[in-house]
Amino acid sequence: MEISLFNWNDRRAAIERAVTMAREARVDASPSWPTNNPYHGMSWRWRLGMLSDVGEASWKGREVDLRAVREPVVVSGMSR
């Protein structure tokens, strides 16, 4: 589940909700990509380093690795 960061969705609550939704969907990672277009939509929180504590740095931006917090899925008494 990729998140394109704009100034209208770069607040911490919105990012935390996106990570929660990704965790509930059982995806492996939730990467965030800063966007520059449209110019008036650019995430200044991202550009000013205010989101540098979210996840780990990657070539595309930041990425929250959700594999480490995954709980086993139990299906018919068997875990996978």
N, C-alpha and C positions, 0 to 999 in steps of 0.2 A: 504494500500500500504506500504509494509515493505521495508526498505532500509538496506541492509547489507553494513556496512562501511568498505572500504578498503582504502589503501593509494592513489588509483587512482580516488576515487570518494568522498573524504572527504573534498574537498574545499568548502568554504561557498557558492560560486555560484552554484555548483552542488547540494548542499543540498537545497538551496532556490528554484531551479528549480524543484526538486522532490516534495517539499511541494506545489508549485504552481500547478503542475500536479495533485497531490492528491486533492487539493481544487477544481480544474476544474472537476475532476472525482466524486466529492461530497462524498468522503469517510469521515468517522468520525474522524480518526486519522492517523497519519503517524509516525509509530515507527521506530527508528534507532537501529540496533543491531551492536555492534562492533564485528569484526571477528578476529580470531587468526590464521586462516589457509587459505591460506598458510602463513607461518611465514613472508616471505618477503613482503606480502601484507597487513600486520597489519597497522591500522590507528594510526599513532603516534600523530596526532592532537587530536584524541579521548583520547588516553592514557595519554597525557600531560595536559588534561583538557581544551584544546582550544575550545571545542565545548560544554562546560557546560552551555552556555546561550541559546542553541537551545532546545526549548520545556521544558518539565518537566521530572525529573528523574522517571524511572520506573524499574521494576525488570529485564527488558531485555535490558535496555540502556536509551534512551531518547525518548520521545513521544510528538509530536505536536498535540494538541487537536484542531481539525478543526470544531467541533460542535458549538463553541461559535461565530464563524464568518460567519456562514451559513446564506444565504439570502433565504427567502421563494421561493418555486417554484410555479409558476402560470401556471395552466393547464386549458385551456378553461374558463378563467375568475374566476377560483376557486383556492385558495391557499391551499397548503397542508403542 
